[in-house]
Amino acid sequence: MPSVLVSTEIVIGTLLVVAVVVLATTYLRRRYIAKGLPLTLCGMRRSESDRWRLGLIRFGDNALEWYALGGVSVRPKHRWLRQRLLLDAPEPLRGSDSIPLLPDASRVPCTDGDSDFELALQGPAYTALRSWQEAAPPGYNVNVA
């Protein structure tokens, strides 16, 4: 009987260590990706026939960067330059197109000059994206009349 108890304790202990490592890695990855810049949850897809992929977008000085939500990579999967990024009017996501982790999200059709894609953002995140896209980068065209 004692060997069964020891085996159970080892399994539970191992699972706890794995859970702590996964949570710590996720937290540290998010902190590293943010680097003090605005970061928000977002859905992204290349076309209407694709499925939504959840990720994080970071508003950089000159580019919008999209990172996959899962994984350990700290490199962006997609990067769009501010000067080339065009945003269309948002449309609410409805029915089967909705994303459970993004309630009340809107679909934002986007173009970066080379390709079309869509972002799914909640209201405040869309406002931040629109504001970021229309603002001039620090030190770049600051004297626009």
Backbone bond lengths (Angstrom), bond angles and torsions (degrees), N, CA, C in turn:
res aa  C-N    CA-C-N  psi(-1)  N-CA   C-N-CA  omega(-1)  CA-C   N-CA-C  phi
1 M - - - 1.453 - - 1.536 112.24 -
2 P 1.342 119.78 -40.56 1.456 120.16 179.99 1.533 112.74 -61.25
3 S 1.334 118.76 -33.17 1.467 119.62 -178.96 1.533 111.27 -67.91
4 V 1.330 117.67 -33.07 1.464 121.28 177.11 1.520 109.59 -66.92
5 L 1.319 117.19 -40.93 1.458 122.06 179.19 1.520 111.01 -64.84
6 V 1.319 117.23 -42.45 1.460 121.87 178.38 1.526 109.84 -64.49
7 S 1.320 118.01 -42.73 1.464 121.74 179.09 1.526 110.84 -62.59
8 T 1.304 117.35 -42.18 1.466 121.67 177.77 1.522 110.80 -62.88
9 E 1.322 116.79 -42.73 1.463 120.72 178.95 1.522 111.10 -63.64
10 I 1.314 117.30 -39.46 1.465 120.82 178.63 1.524 110.65 -65.41
11 V 1.324 117.28 -43.15 1.468 120.75 179.23 1.524 110.63 -63.96
12 I 1.316 117.25 -46.43 1.474 120.82 179.70 1.521 110.30 -64.33
13 G 1.302 117.59 -42.97 1.468 121.07 177.94 1.517 112.22 -61.37
14 T 1.332 116.40 -42.50 1.464 120.66 178.42 1.525 110.95 -64.12
15 L 1.320 117.22 -42.88 1.471 120.60 178.15 1.524 111.47 -62.65
16 L 1.313 117.97 -39.50 1.464 121.20 177.66 1.526 111.11 -64.90
17 V 1.318 117.18 -42.66 1.468 120.67 178.79 1.527 110.10 -63.12
18 V 1.330 116.95 -43.97 1.472 120.97 178.76 1.528 110.17 -61.39
19 A 1.342 117.95 -43.73 1.465 121.52 179.44 1.524 110.84 -61.92
20 V 1.322 117.90 -42.87 1.463 121.70 179.67 1.533 110.39 -64.74
21 V 1.326 117.39 -41.41 1.466 121.06 179.52 1.531 110.39 -64.74
22 V 1.329 117.51 -43.01 1.469 120.85 179.33 1.525 110.50 -63.37
23 L 1.314 118.14 -46.12 1.467 121.28 179.17 1.524 111.49 -63.87
24 A 1.307 117.72 -42.92 1.466 121.07 179.52 1.526 110.92 -64.83
25 T 1.329 117.04 -41.95 1.464 120.95 178.72 1.523 110.66 -63.40
26 T 1.324 117.34 -43.56 1.460 121.07 178.57 1.527 111.22 -61.75
27 Y 1.314 116.84 -45.20 1.467 121.56 179.67 1.525 110.76 -63.18
28 L 1.322 117.81 -48.22 1.463 121.42 -178.22 1.524 111.64 -66.28
29 R 1.334 117.66 -36.84 1.465 121.33 177.28 1.523 110.55 -63.27
30 R 1.317 116.36 -45.37 1.463 120.13 179.47 1.520 111.21 -62.64
31 R 1.324 117.26 -43.08 1.470 121.18 177.91 1.523 111.21 -62.37
32 Y 1.341 116.76 -41.22 1.455 120.82 -179.53 1.531 110.92 -67.12
33 I 1.337 116.20 -42.90 1.462 120.09 179.63 1.525 110.72 -62.66
34 A 1.323 117.87 -42.51 1.465 121.17 -176.53 1.526 111.79 -63.19
35 K 1.305 118.08 -45.54 1.470 122.59 -179.39 1.522 111.77 47.73
36 G 1.322 116.79 36.93 1.463 120.62 177.97 1.520 114.65 80.46
37 L 1.330 118.68 2.63 1.462 121.97 179.75 1.526 109.55 -100.86
38 P 1.340 117.35 159.06 1.468 119.78 178.59 1.528 111.28 -60.87
39 L 1.322 115.30 136.94 1.463 122.85 -177.71 1.524 107.52 -140.37
40 T 1.335 117.24 134.80 1.460 119.84 -179.39 1.526 111.33 -145.84
41 L 1.327 115.72 158.19 1.459 122.44 177.75 1.525 109.26 -73.89
42 C 1.326 115.76 141.20 1.456 120.57 -174.12 1.522 109.72 -157.00
43 G 1.327 116.56 149.80 1.451 121.93 171.14 1.515 108.64 -102.30
44 M 1.337 117.62 150.72 1.451 121.46 179.91 1.524 108.58 -144.04
45 R 1.330 115.85 140.62 1.460 121.01 172.12 1.516 108.58 -149.18
46 R 1.334 115.49 152.35 1.461 121.92 -177.27 1.527 112.94 -81.05
47 S 1.320 117.48 -33.70 1.467 120.70 179.54 1.526 108.36 -150.09
48 E 1.320 116.35 168.23 1.462 120.24 -178.40 1.521 112.64 -65.50
49 S 1.324 117.70 -21.60 1.461 119.98 179.23 1.534 112.02 -81.53
50 D 1.333 118.02 -16.55 1.470 121.74 178.02 1.522 110.18 -79.73
51 R 1.330 114.99 163.74 1.462 119.32 175.39 1.528 108.69 -91.60
52 W 1.321 115.73 156.97 1.454 121.01 177.89 1.522 109.87 -70.90
53 R 1.315 117.03 137.25 1.461 122.82 174.35 1.517 107.67 -114.97
54 L 1.325 116.09 126.65 1.455 119.95 -179.83 1.514 110.38 -80.01
55 G 1.313 114.62 144.55 1.452 119.67 179.34 1.519 110.72 -164.03
56 L 1.297 114.72 -170.58 1.461 122.78 177.89 1.518 107.82 -119.41
57 I 1.335 116.75 136.32 1.460 118.75 172.56 1.516 108.24 -110.60
58 R 1.327 113.88 142.68 1.461 120.84 178.87 1.516 108.11 -120.09
59 F 1.314 115.57 130.36 1.449 121.93 178.55 1.525 108.11 -88.82
60 G 1.327 117.35 97.05 1.457 121.67 179.44 1.514 111.07 -83.36
61 D 1.325 116.14 -176.09 1.461 120.25 179.61 1.522 111.74 -65.55
62 N 1.328 117.17 -43.45 1.463 120.76 -176.76 1.513 114.54 -125.30
63 A 1.330 117.93 0.40 1.463 119.59 -176.56 1.527 111.22 -148.60
64 L 1.324 114.02 152.70 1.455 122.39 172.99 1.522 106.22 -99.15
65 E 1.333 116.99 126.75 1.457 120.88 -176.49 1.521 109.62 -118.82
66 W 1.348 115.88 135.44 1.458 121.77 -179.82 1.525 109.17 -113.81
67 Y 1.336 115.86 127.82 1.457 123.43 179.96 1.526 108.82 -115.81
68 A 1.326 117.16 138.82 1.464 120.96 175.06 1.526 108.84 -63.00
69 L 1.325 116.72 142.44 1.461 120.84 -177.20 1.519 111.51 -66.90
70 G 1.317 117.81 -42.58 1.456 121.07 179.67 1.512 111.48 -94.81
71 G 1.305 115.83 166.14 1.455 120.46 177.10 1.513 112.22 103.73
72 V 1.313 114.89 -179.30 1.460 120.07 -177.99 1.527 112.62 -117.19
73 S 1.318 118.06 -1.95 1.455 121.29 -179.00 1.529 110.67 -66.99
74 V 1.323 115.68 137.81 1.462 120.57 177.04 1.529 111.00 -108.15
75 R 1.327 116.59 12.72 1.458 121.60 175.62 1.526 109.41 -100.01
76 P 1.336 117.22 141.67 1.469 118.51 179.62 1.525 111.32 -68.65
77 K 1.345 115.28 142.66 1.466 120.73 175.75 1.523 110.79 -77.49
78 H 1.341 115.74 -31.39 1.464 121.57 178.86 1.521 108.75 -138.87
79 R 1.333 115.01 146.66 1.470 120.77 179.60 1.522 107.78 -142.09
80 W 1.331 115.31 126.61 1.453 120.52 -179.06 1.525 109.29 -123.52
81 L 1.333 117.31 127.57 1.460 121.76 179.65 1.526 110.75 -71.41
82 R 1.316 115.96 140.51 1.464 121.40 -177.37 1.524 111.44 -59.16
83 Q 1.330 117.96 -41.94 1.458 121.55 -175.63 1.523 112.37 -67.59
84 R 1.335 118.49 -24.57 1.469 122.04 -177.68 1.518 112.96 -99.18
85 L 1.320 117.50 -11.93 1.462 121.76 -173.96 1.528 111.05 -80.63
86 L 1.329 115.78 124.96 1.466 121.85 176.51 1.520 108.22 -117.66
87 L 1.329 116.21 130.22 1.460 122.12 179.68 1.516 110.02 -110.18
88 D 1.334 116.95 132.44 1.458 121.20 174.32 1.527 108.93 -91.85
89 A 1.315 115.45 178.02 1.466 120.66 179.78 1.528 110.61 -66.71
90 P 1.319 117.43 140.21 1.472 120.07 179.47 1.521 111.55 -74.26
91 E 1.339 115.10 149.99 1.464 122.40 176.47 1.526 107.60 -129.81
92 P 1.326 118.58 133.63 1.475 120.11 -179.70 1.531 111.76 -61.28
93 L 1.322 116.21 140.65 1.461 121.41 174.46 1.520 108.17 -80.30
94 R 1.322 116.74 133.76 1.455 120.91 -177.07 1.524 110.65 -133.14
95 G 1.318 115.73 153.01 1.464 122.69 172.43 1.510 113.90 58.17
96 S 1.333 115.92 -128.82 1.466 120.91 -175.96 1.521 112.47 -70.82
97 D 1.320 116.92 -13.74 1.461 121.09 179.66 1.534 112.21 -82.84
98 S 1.338 117.71 -10.34 1.460 120.39 -176.84 1.525 111.45 -72.30
99 I 1.317 115.39 159.25 1.461 122.45 -178.13 1.524 107.76 -117.84
100 P 1.340 118.59 120.83 1.476 121.38 -174.94 1.534 114.00 -56.56
101 L 1.321 118.91 -38.69 1.464 120.73 -178.02 1.527 113.55 -81.58
102 L 1.333 116.28 -5.50 1.465 121.33 177.83 1.525 109.92 -126.23
103 P 1.333 117.66 72.32 1.468 118.47 179.93 1.526 111.08 -65.60
104 D 1.305 115.85 144.82 1.467 122.76 -179.89 1.521 112.68 59.60
105 A 1.325 117.44 30.77 1.461 120.91 178.72 1.525 110.45 -79.45
106 S 1.313 114.85 158.33 1.457 121.97 176.19 1.520 109.37 -117.92
107 R 1.321 115.10 146.55 1.464 122.03 175.86 1.518 107.75 -87.63
108 V 1.326 116.76 128.03 1.456 121.62 -179.85 1.530 108.48 -118.36
109 P 1.345 118.17 105.35 1.468 119.77 175.74 1.528 109.66 -67.23
110 C 1.331 116.75 135.18 1.462 121.86 -176.36 1.522 109.96 -133.57
111 T 1.332 115.01 155.51 1.460 123.15 174.97 1.519 107.50 -138.51
112 D 1.329 115.75 139.45 1.460 118.39 176.15 1.520 111.91 -116.07
113 G 1.310 116.67 17.37 1.454 121.26 -179.88 1.522 112.16 97.88
114 D 1.325 117.47 -39.71 1.460 121.55 -179.12 1.521 112.44 -101.65
115 S 1.326 117.19 -32.80 1.461 119.73 -174.88 1.522 110.76 -145.44
116 D 1.323 114.55 160.33 1.457 121.92 175.96 1.522 108.23 -106.29
117 F 1.319 116.00 147.23 1.457 121.52 177.26 1.521 107.64 -157.92
118 E 1.322 116.25 173.04 1.458 121.31 179.59 1.523 109.53 -129.56
119 L 1.311 115.29 142.99 1.456 121.95 173.54 1.523 107.78 -115.02
120 A 1.316 117.00 145.38 1.460 122.31 174.29 1.518 106.82 -114.16
121 L 1.331 115.50 117.87 1.458 121.28 -175.71 1.517 110.73 -133.90
122 Q 1.317 116.07 148.24 1.455 120.55 171.83 1.522 108.57 -79.18
123 G 1.322 116.99 165.39 1.462 122.74 -173.69 1.521 116.07 -48.25
124 P 1.342 119.15 -57.65 1.471 119.53 -179.03 1.531 112.92 -62.37
125 A 1.321 117.57 -34.91 1.467 120.39 179.39 1.532 110.11 -68.75
126 Y 1.350 117.04 -37.90 1.462 119.41 176.65 1.521 110.85 -64.74
127 T 1.323 116.65 -42.47 1.462 120.38 178.21 1.522 110.52 -60.14
128 A 1.324 116.99 -42.44 1.467 121.14 178.49 1.528 110.62 -64.25
129 L 1.336 117.17 -41.84 1.462 120.58 179.13 1.515 110.91 -63.64
130 R 1.319 117.59 -46.24 1.457 121.28 -179.89 1.532 110.64 -62.14
131 S 1.314 116.36 -43.68 1.462 120.98 178.33 1.528 110.86 -62.83
132 W 1.335 116.99 -44.91 1.463 121.42 179.50 1.524 110.63 -61.96
133 Q 1.336 116.37 -42.90 1.459 120.77 -176.35 1.520 111.71 -66.64
134 E 1.319 117.24 -34.03 1.459 120.76 -177.75 1.522 113.23 -86.28
135 A 1.310 117.70 -16.99 1.469 121.56 -178.80 1.522 110.73 -82.04
136 A 1.320 115.42 147.30 1.449 119.57 175.96 1.529 109.99 -80.25
137 P 1.339 117.84 141.86 1.463 119.61 176.71 1.529 110.21 -61.26
138 P 1.329 117.67 154.56 1.459 120.35 178.64 1.528 110.84 -55.92
139 G 1.341 115.89 127.63 1.451 121.03 178.76 1.510 115.30 77.95
140 Y 1.327 117.99 4.65 1.462 121.16 -177.04 1.523 108.53 -119.88
141 N 1.326 116.44 115.13 1.471 122.38 -179.44 1.521 111.56 54.34
142 V 1.322 117.00 45.33 1.454 118.97 -178.09 1.515 113.12 -78.05
143 N 1.321 118.01 -15.07 1.458 120.40 -178.28 1.525 111.39 -102.57
144 V 1.307 117.33 34.98 1.457 121.65 178.08 1.517 108.84 -72.28
145 A 1.341 117.06 127.76 1.474 120.52 -177.93 1.493 111.03 -90.94
